[in-house]
Amino acid sequence: MNYHNRIFKVFNNSDNGDTSSETTFHYKQEGNILTSIYSGGSIVSGHLIVLVDSNGNIDMRYHHINRDGEIMTGLCKSTPEILPDGRIRLHEEWRWTNGDLSVGKSTIEEIV
């Protein structure tokens, strides 16, 4: 699965997450390496660095600066689902690696 030039928005997120429906992710992929910039809602600026396996599963690390001026970091594993209209939905399980170290779940969907 190739995520190159796809754009995703948050569909839902745990209450302890910083992203929201206003957050947009712009994906770029070369081989099995995926990167993304993201912003919107409480996120001023963020970046992802990702390894994608042959089934499209994602193993990522992320960092961003939120509107409170905090640098937040974490890791996430995402599993893709192909929607009936061909878009991709990613089911994510994530964990903060700073702050309260809590875990959460989110879903993001490709927008066209």
Secondary structure, 3 states (H helix, E strand, C coil): CCCCCCEEEEEEECCCCCCCCCCEEEEEEECCEEEEEEEECCEEEEEEEEEECCCCCEEEEEEEEECCCCEEEEEEEEEEEECCCCCEEEEEEEEECCCCCCEEEEEEEEEC
